[in-house]
């Protein structure tokens, strides 16, 4: 098998944190979850971009073994034979151990979402108050 054919049989997976590269590995496939549901990427899958929700990412190594990483949401980009993921936090481990970590990440994600909505609502109220003052002058 030529090097080009070998290259088409696997994906280069890079998981990047804000301060470091978490994983750089050749894999057979990557499974993750976006807002629209779970998906699986294999070497010949079309190029793809999506946002990820907090959850468990699974990758199958070249020996055919599944490995698990809890991720705190992020962005996934697949271009040709490369999958790159940018996330705030990632923890590798056994599936059972990662369930609690993911629940904590999801709670933190929900808390950040609530804080963002609250800040947006306060800005909107402030804008409406200023607007009504201008209208009454």
VOLUM-483083 format. One record per atom (N, C-alpha, C): residue number from 1; residue in three letters; atom name; x, y, z. Coordinates in steps of 0.02 Angstrom, whole numbers, plus 50000, padded with zeros to 5 digits. Example, Ala and Ser with C-alpha at 12.3 -4.5 7.8 and 13.67 -1.06 7.14 Angstrom:
<rs>
1, ALA, N, 50660, 49716, 50390
1, ALA, CA, 50615, 49775, 50390
1, ALA, C, 50660, 49835, 50390
2, SER, N, 50642, 49888, 50354
2, SER, CA, 50684, 49947, 50357
2, SER, C, 50645, 50002, 50394
</rs>
This chain:
<rs>
1, UNK, N, 50042, 49941, 50000
1, UNK, CA, 50000, 50000, 50000
1, UNK, C, 50045, 50062, 50000
2, UNK, N, 50029, 50110, 49958
2, UNK, CA, 50070, 50171, 49952
2, UNK, C, 50058, 50216, 50013
3, UNK, N, 50105, 50262, 50027
3, UNK, CA, 50095, 50309, 50083
3, UNK, C, 50031, 50350, 50075
4, UNK, N, 50012, 50367, 50014
4, UNK, CA, 49951, 50405, 50003
4, UNK, C, 49890, 50365, 50021
5, UNK, N, 49890, 50299, 50004
5, UNK, CA, 49834, 50256, 50022
5, UNK, C, 49830, 50246, 50097
6, UNK, N, 49889, 50239, 50130
6, UNK, CA, 49890, 50232, 50202
6, UNK, C, 49861, 50295, 50235
7, UNK, N, 49879, 50353, 50208
7, UNK, CA, 49855, 50417, 50235
7, UNK, C, 49779, 50421, 50231
8, UNK, N, 49748, 50393, 50179
8, UNK, CA, 49676, 50395, 50171
8, UNK, C, 49640, 50348, 50219
9, UNK, N, 49677, 50306, 50255
9, UNK, CA, 49647, 50256, 50299
9, UNK, C, 49639, 50283, 50371
10, UNK, N, 49668, 50341, 50386
10, UNK, CA, 49662, 50367, 50454
10, UNK, C, 49656, 50443, 50453
11, UNK, N, 49642, 50470, 50512
11, UNK, CA, 49632, 50541, 50522
11, UNK, C, 49684, 50566, 50572
12, UNK, N, 49710, 50624, 50561
12, UNK, CA, 49754, 50656, 50609
12, UNK, C, 49710, 50697, 50656
13, UNK, N, 49705, 50677, 50720
13, UNK, CA, 49663, 50711, 50769
13, UNK, C, 49707, 50755, 50813
14, UNK, N, 49689, 50819, 50816
14, UNK, CA, 49722, 50867, 50860
14, UNK, C, 49668, 50898, 50905
15, UNK, N, 49678, 50892, 50971
15, UNK, CA, 49634, 50925, 51019
15, UNK, C, 49676, 50978, 51053
16, UNK, N, 49654, 51041, 51046
16, UNK, CA, 49693, 51097, 51071
16, UNK, C, 49656, 51133, 51127
17, UNK, N, 49692, 51147, 51180
17, UNK, CA, 49668, 51187, 51236
17, UNK, C, 49694, 51258, 51228
18, UNK, N, 49670, 51305, 51267
18, UNK, CA, 49695, 51374, 51260
18, UNK, C, 49770, 51381, 51270
19, UNK, N, 49799, 51338, 51311
19, UNK, CA, 49870, 51346, 51327
19, UNK, C, 49915, 51289, 51303
20, UNK, N, 49886, 51237, 51274
20, UNK, CA, 49927, 51179, 51256
20, UNK, C, 49891, 51135, 51205
21, UNK, N, 49929, 51091, 51175
21, UNK, CA, 49899, 51039, 51132
21, UNK, C, 49886, 50979, 51177
22, UNK, N, 49823, 50957, 51181
22, UNK, CA, 49803, 50902, 51225
22, UNK, C, 49818, 50834, 51193
23, UNK, N, 49801, 50827, 51129
23, UNK, CA, 49812, 50763, 51093
23, UNK, C, 49832, 50778, 51022
24, UNK, N, 49881, 50741, 50997
24, UNK, CA, 49899, 50738, 50926
24, UNK, C, 49909, 50664, 50911
25, UNK, N, 49863, 50635, 50873
25, UNK, CA, 49865, 50563, 50862
25, UNK, C, 49832, 50544, 50796
26, UNK, N, 49854, 50489, 50767
26, UNK, CA, 49822, 50461, 50707
26, UNK, C, 49766, 50415, 50732
27, UNK, N, 49706, 50422, 50703
27, UNK, CA, 49649, 50382, 50724
27, UNK, C, 49610, 50356, 50663
28, UNK, N, 49567, 50307, 50676
28, UNK, CA, 49525, 50280, 50623
28, UNK, C, 49459, 50318, 50616
29, UNK, N, 49433, 50343, 50672
29, UNK, CA, 49371, 50382, 50670
29, UNK, C, 49364, 50424, 50733
30, UNK, N, 49320, 50474, 50729
30, UNK, CA, 49306, 50519, 50785
30, UNK, C, 49231, 50525, 50791
31, UNK, N, 49206, 50517, 50853
31, UNK, CA, 49134, 50527, 50867
31, UNK, C, 49128, 50582, 50919
32, UNK, N, 49081, 50628, 50906
32, UNK, CA, 49071, 50684, 50952
32, UNK, C, 48998, 50706, 50947
33, UNK, N, 48980, 50759, 50984
33, UNK, CA, 48911, 50782, 50984
33, UNK, C, 48908, 50858, 50975
34, UNK, N, 48864, 50879, 50930
34, UNK, CA, 48852, 50950, 50918
34, UNK, C, 48781, 50966, 50943
35, UNK, N, 48760, 51029, 50932
35, UNK, CA, 48692, 51048, 50951
35, UNK, C, 48639, 51007, 50915
36, UNK, N, 48656, 50981, 50856
36, UNK, CA, 48607, 50944, 50816
36, UNK, C, 48610, 50869, 50827
37, UNK, N, 48656, 50846, 50870
37, UNK, CA, 48660, 50775, 50886
37, UNK, C, 48729, 50745, 50877
38, UNK, N, 48733, 50680, 50887
38, UNK, CA, 48797, 50645, 50882
38, UNK, C, 48815, 50631, 50809
39, UNK, N, 48880, 50630, 50795
39, UNK, CA, 48903, 50616, 50727
39, UNK, C, 48969, 50578, 50731
40, UNK, N, 48987, 50547, 50675
40, UNK, CA, 49049, 50508, 50670
40, UNK, C, 49086, 50530, 50607
41, UNK, N, 49150, 50544, 50614
41, UNK, CA, 49192, 50563, 50557
41, UNK, C, 49243, 50508, 50543
42, UNK, N, 49246, 50488, 50480
42, UNK, CA, 49295, 50439, 50458
42, UNK, C, 49339, 50473, 50405
43, UNK, N, 49394, 50440, 50385
43, UNK, CA, 49443, 50472, 50341
43, UNK, C, 49413, 50502, 50277
44, UNK, N, 49365, 50470, 50246
44, UNK, CA, 49339, 50495, 50182
44, UNK, C, 49277, 50539, 50189
45, UNK, N, 49260, 50557, 50251
45, UNK, CA, 49203, 50600, 50263
45, UNK, C, 49217, 50668, 50232
46, UNK, N, 49164, 50702, 50210
46, UNK, CA, 49172, 50769, 50181
46, UNK, C, 49199, 50817, 50233
47, UNK, N, 49229, 50871, 50210
47, UNK, CA, 49252, 50923, 50256
47, UNK, C, 49193, 50949, 50296
48, UNK, N, 49205, 50968, 50358
48, UNK, CA, 49150, 50980, 50405
48, UNK, C, 49172, 51030, 50458
49, UNK, N, 49126, 51074, 50479
49, UNK, CA, 49138, 51121, 50533
49, UNK, C, 49076, 51122, 50577
50, UNK, N, 49085, 51118, 50643
50, UNK, CA, 49028, 51121, 50688
50, UNK, C, 49051, 51144, 50757
51, UNK, N, 49003, 51169, 50796
51, UNK, CA, 49017, 51183, 50866
51, UNK, C, 49000, 51120, 50906
52, UNK, N, 49037, 51108, 50959
52, UNK, CA, 49027, 51049, 51000
52, UNK, C, 48997, 51070, 51067
53, UNK, N, 48954, 51026, 51094
53, UNK, CA, 48927, 51036, 51160
53, UNK, C, 48969, 50997, 51210
54, UNK, N, 48967, 51015, 51274
54, UNK, CA, 49003, 50975, 51323
54, UNK, C, 48980, 50902, 51320
55, UNK, N, 49027, 50857, 51317
55, UNK, CA, 49010, 50786, 51311
55, UNK, C, 49073, 50743, 51306
56, UNK, N, 49062, 50682, 51287
56, UNK, CA, 49117, 50635, 51281
56, UNK, C, 49133, 50624, 51207
57, UNK, N, 49194, 50640, 51189
57, UNK, CA, 49219, 50628, 51122
57, UNK, C, 49252, 50559, 51123
58, UNK, N, 49238, 50520, 51071
58, UNK, CA, 49268, 50453, 51066
58, UNK, C, 49310, 50450, 51003
59, UNK, N, 49370, 50424, 51009
59, UNK, CA, 49410, 50412, 50949
59, UNK, C, 49435, 50341, 50950
60, UNK, N, 49438, 50311, 50891
60, UNK, CA, 49463, 50242, 50884
60, UNK, C, 49535, 50246, 50859
61, UNK, N, 49580, 50219, 50900
61, UNK, CA, 49651, 50222, 50881
61, UNK, C, 49666, 50171, 50825
62, UNK, N, 49727, 50171, 50802
62, UNK, CA, 49745, 50128, 50745
62, UNK, C, 49743, 50054, 50762
63, UNK, N, 49742, 50037, 50827
63, UNK, CA, 49735, 49967, 50848
63, UNK, C, 49662, 49947, 50854
64, UNK, N, 49616, 49993, 50841
64, UNK, CA, 49544, 49978, 50843
64, UNK, C, 49513, 49986, 50912
65, UNK, N, 49549, 50016, 50959
65, UNK, CA, 49524, 50025, 51026
65, UNK, C, 49491, 50094, 51033
66, UNK, N, 49434, 50097, 51067
66, UNK, CA, 49401, 50161, 51079
66, UNK, C, 49432, 50195, 51140
67, UNK, N, 49443, 50260, 51133
67, UNK, CA, 49470, 50302, 51187
67, UNK, C, 49422, 50360, 51198
68, UNK, N, 49418, 50384, 51260
68, UNK, CA, 49367, 50433, 51278
68, UNK, C, 49399, 50495, 51307
69, UNK, N, 49370, 50553, 51288
69, UNK, CA, 49392, 50618, 51312
69, UNK, C, 49331, 50660, 51328
70, UNK, N, 49326, 50684, 51390
70, UNK, CA, 49273, 50731, 51407
70, UNK, C, 49295, 50799, 51383
71, UNK, N, 49252, 50833, 51345
71, UNK, CA, 49269, 50899, 51320
71, UNK, C, 49217, 50950, 51342
72, UNK, N, 49239, 51011, 51352
72, UNK, CA, 49196, 51065, 51374
72, UNK, C, 49171, 51106, 51315
73, UNK, N, 49136, 51072, 51269
73, UNK, CA, 49113, 51106, 51209
73, UNK, C, 49172, 51125, 51165
74, UNK, N, 49160, 51168, 51118
74, UNK, CA, 49215, 51191, 51075
74, UNK, C, 49195, 51193, 51002
75, UNK, N, 49246, 51194, 50959
75, UNK, CA, 49236, 51197, 50887
75, UNK, C, 49276, 51140, 50855
76, UNK, N, 49245, 51105, 50808
76, UNK, CA, 49277, 51052, 50770
76, UNK, C, 49281, 51072, 50697
77, UNK, N, 49340, 51062, 50668
77, UNK, CA, 49350, 51075, 50596
77, UNK, C, 49383, 51013, 50566
78, UNK, N, 49351, 50984, 50515
78, UNK, CA, 49381, 50928, 50478
78, UNK, C, 49398, 50953, 50408
79, UNK, N, 49461, 50948, 50390
79, UNK, CA, 49483, 50965, 50323
79, UNK, C, 49527, 50909, 50299
80, UNK, N, 49507, 50878, 50244
80, UNK, CA, 49541, 50820, 50216
80, UNK, C, 49552, 50768, 50270
81, UNK, N, 49613, 50748, 50284
81, UNK, CA, 49626, 50695, 50332
81, UNK, C, 49643, 50721, 50401
82, UNK, N, 49619, 50780, 50419
82, UNK, CA, 49637, 50809, 50483
82, UNK, C, 49574, 50834, 50519
83, UNK, N, 49569, 50817, 50583
83, UNK, CA, 49515, 50843, 50626
83, UNK, C, 49548, 50884, 50681
84, UNK, N, 49529, 50947, 50686
84, UNK, CA, 49555, 50990, 50738
84, UNK, C, 49498, 51013, 50782
85, UNK, N, 49509, 51009, 50847
85, UNK, CA, 49459, 51028, 50896
85, UNK, C, 49490, 51079, 50943
86, UNK, N, 49456, 51135, 50952
86, UNK, CA, 49476, 51185, 51001
86, UNK, C, 49425, 51183, 51057
87, UNK, N, 49448, 51174, 51119
87, UNK, CA, 49403, 51170, 51176
87, UNK, C, 49436, 51203, 51237
88, UNK, N, 49395, 51226, 51285
88, UNK, CA, 49422, 51257, 51345
88, UNK, C, 49455, 51206, 51392
89, UNK, N, 49426, 51145, 51394
89, UNK, CA, 49449, 51096, 51441
89, UNK, C, 49438, 51026, 51413
90, UNK, N, 49484, 50980, 51427
90, UNK, CA, 49478, 50911, 51405
90, UNK, C, 49510, 50866, 51457
91, UNK, N, 49478, 50808, 51469
91, UNK, CA, 49503, 50759, 51516
91, UNK, C, 49496, 50690, 51485
92, UNK, N, 49551, 50654, 51479
92, UNK, CA, 49549, 50586, 51452
92, UNK, C, 49538, 50537, 51509
93, UNK, N, 49505, 50481, 51495
93, UNK, CA, 49494, 50431, 51546
93, UNK, C, 49447, 50376, 51524
94, UNK, N, 49427, 50336, 51572
94, UNK, CA, 49380, 50282, 51558
94, UNK, C, 49309, 50311, 51556
95, UNK, N, 49266, 50280, 51518
95, UNK, CA, 49199, 50305, 51507
95, UNK, C, 49162, 50318, 51572
96, UNK, N, 49162, 50271, 51618
96, UNK, CA, 49126, 50279, 51681
96, UNK, C, 49150, 50338, 51722
97, UNK, N, 49215, 50351, 51722
97, UNK, CA, 49244, 50406, 51759
97, UNK, C, 49224, 50473, 51730
98, UNK, N, 49217, 50475, 51664
98, UNK, CA, 49206, 50539, 51630
98, UNK, C, 49135, 50564, 51635
99, UNK, N, 49087, 50521, 51652
99, UNK, CA, 49017, 50541, 51655
99, UNK, C, 49008, 50598, 51706
100, UNK, N, 49037, 50591, 51765
100, UNK, CA, 49031, 50644, 51816
100, UNK, C, 49065, 50708, 51793
101, UNK, N, 49122, 50703, 51760
101, UNK, CA, 49158, 50762, 51735
101, UNK, C, 49116, 50798, 51683
102, UNK, N, 49084, 50761, 51639
102, UNK, CA, 49042, 50791, 51587
102, UNK, C, 48982, 50826, 51619
103, UNK, N, 48951, 50795, 51669
103, UNK, CA, 48894, 50827, 51703
103, UNK, C, 48915, 50893, 51734
104, UNK, N, 48975, 50895, 51764
104, UNK, CA, 49000, 50958, 51792
104, UNK, C, 49012, 51009, 51737
105, UNK, N, 49042, 50987, 51680
105, UNK, CA, 49054, 51033, 51624
105, UNK, C, 48988, 51060, 51597
106, UNK, N, 48936, 51017, 51592
106, UNK, CA, 48871, 51039, 51567
106, UNK, C, 48840, 51090, 51614
107, UNK, N, 48847, 51079, 51680
107, UNK, CA, 48820, 51126, 51729
107, UNK, C, 48855, 51193, 51723
108, UNK, N, 48921, 51193, 51715
108, UNK, CA, 48959, 51255, 51706
108, UNK, C, 48938, 51290, 51642
109, UNK, N, 48927, 51251, 51588
109, UNK, CA, 48905, 51278, 51524
109, UNK, C, 48836, 51312, 51533
110, UNK, N, 48790, 51278, 51568
110, UNK, CA, 48724, 51306, 51581
110, UNK, C, 48729, 51370, 51622
111, UNK, N, 48773, 51370, 51673
111, UNK, CA, 48782, 51430, 51714
111, UNK, C, 48808, 51488, 51673
112, UNK, N, 48857, 51475, 51629
112, UNK, CA, 48884, 51528, 51586
112, UNK, C, 48829, 51554, 51539
113, UNK, N, 48788, 51509, 51514
113, UNK, CA, 48733, 51529, 51469
113, UNK, C, 48683, 51573, 51506
114, UNK, N, 48666, 51555, 51567
114, UNK, CA, 48619, 51596, 51607
114, UNK, C, 48649, 51665, 51621
115, UNK, N, 48713, 51666, 51639
115, UNK, CA, 48746, 51730, 51653
115, UNK, C, 48747, 51774, 51590
116, UNK, N, 48758, 51744, 51532
116, UNK, CA, 48758, 51782, 51469
116, UNK, C, 48689, 51810, 51455
117, UNK, N, 48637, 51769, 51465
117, UNK, CA, 48569, 51793, 51453
117, UNK, C, 48551, 51849, 51501
118, UNK, N, 48572, 51842, 51564
118, UNK, CA, 48558, 51894, 51614
118, UNK, C, 48592, 51959, 51595
119, UNK, N, 48655, 51955, 51574
119, UNK, CA, 48691, 52016, 51554
119, UNK, C, 48658, 52048, 51493
120, UNK, N, 48637, 52007, 51445
120, UNK, CA, 48603, 52034, 51385
120, UNK, C, 48537, 52068, 51404
121, UNK, N, 48501, 52038, 51450
121, UNK, CA, 48437, 52067, 51472
121, UNK, C, 48448, 52134, 51507
122, UNK, N, 48501, 52138, 51548
122, UNK, CA, 48516, 52202, 51583
122, UNK, C, 48535, 52256, 51532
123, UNK, N, 48573, 52237, 51481
123, UNK, CA, 48591, 52286, 51429
123, UNK, C, 48529, 52309, 51392
124, UNK, N, 48484, 52263, 51377
124, UNK, CA, 48423, 52280, 51342
124, UNK, C, 48380, 52327, 51383
125, UNK, N, 48372, 52313, 51448
125, UNK, CA, 48333, 52356, 51492
125, UNK, C, 48363, 52426, 51495
126, UNK, N, 48430, 52429, 51502
126, UNK, CA, 48464, 52494, 51503
126, UNK, C, 48453, 52532, 51439
127, UNK, N, 48457, 52498, 51383
127, UNK, CA, 48445, 52530, 51318
127, UNK, C, 48374, 52557, 51314
128, UNK, N, 48326, 52517, 51335
128, UNK, CA, 48256, 52539, 51331
128, UNK, C, 48243, 52599, 51377
129, UNK, N, 48274, 52599, 51436
129, UNK, CA, 48266, 52657, 51481
129, UNK, C, 48294, 52720, 51449
130, UNK, N, 48354, 52715, 51420
130, UNK, CA, 48384, 52772, 51386
130, UNK, C, 48342, 52795, 51327
131, UNK, N, 48317, 52748, 51290
131, UNK, CA, 48275, 52763, 51232
131, UNK, C, 48211, 52799, 51253
132, UNK, N, 48180, 52775, 51308
132, UNK, CA, 48118, 52807, 51330
132, UNK, C, 48131, 52878, 51357
133, UNK, N, 48189, 52888, 51388
133, UNK, CA, 48207, 52955, 51411
133, UNK, C, 48215, 53003, 51352
134, UNK, N, 48246, 52979, 51298
134, UNK, CA, 48254, 53020, 51238
134, UNK, C, 48186, 53037, 51207
135, UNK, N, 48140, 52990, 51209
135, UNK, CA, 48074, 53001, 51179
135, UNK, C, 48032, 53050, 51219
136, UNK, N, 48044, 53054, 51285
136, UNK, CA, 48004, 53099, 51327
136, UNK, C, 48031, 53171, 51329
137, UNK, N, 48089, 53182, 51299
137, UNK, CA, 48119, 53250, 51298
137, UNK, C, 48093, 53291, 51242
</rs>
